[in-house]
Amino acid sequence: MGNLRSVRKALEKIGQESIITNNHDAIKQSDKIILPGVGAFKDAMTNLHKLGLVEILNQEVIEKKKPFLGICLGMQLIAKSSEEFGNTTGLGWIDAKIVKFPKSALKIPHIGWNEVNFINPTKLFNNIPNKKDFYFVHSYYFDTDEKYGIGRCNYGIDFVCAIQKENIFATQFHPEKSQTYGLEILKNFAKDDIC
């Protein structure tokens, strides 16, 4: 849902071949999986179930340990649940809940550039200086402890905006819209030794 083509264009820019697909055989044959997304958590999970993608993603990412990158809604979908439009069960790969930003003087959704502070070492951020700005668009955030956190952001509250758990990587911000350093994240993910 959402930013598939912009992610594909960013991958083309760094010389990486990619396909947009929901074909199970193509997913099985892929070297890596990127799940981007913009939109509502509940609708996205409904689509993943309807297309039989929950099972194939679990097989490829959890069982076979294929490198995975979730972007924006794609990060949120790997949580256990979301409170957006009622409680909805997610993929459950990370012990987290998706919750709405608390009311404050700041506008919701959180749209625009914001500084990311690296909090744990990861190859995903190789060649990127700490505390650089990345582009965000979201109303809900990934509520979790920092066990798997690799990046933190502040928008009225501190929240984990990037995670890694073994072969699973995810960013709340959009690397494909974050110019030079966003493209560097995609380059790092594309490397053979990312995990």
Secondary structure, DSSP 8 states (H G I E B T S, - for coil): ---HHHHHHHHHHTT--------HHHHHH-S-EEE---S-HHHHHHHHHHTTHHHHHIIIIIIS---EEEETHHHHTTEEEE-TTS-EE---SEEEEEEE---SSS-SSEEEEEEEEE-S--GGGTT--SSEEEEEEESEEEE--SSSEEEEEESSSEEEEEEEETTEEEESS-GGGSHHHHHHHHHHHHSTT--
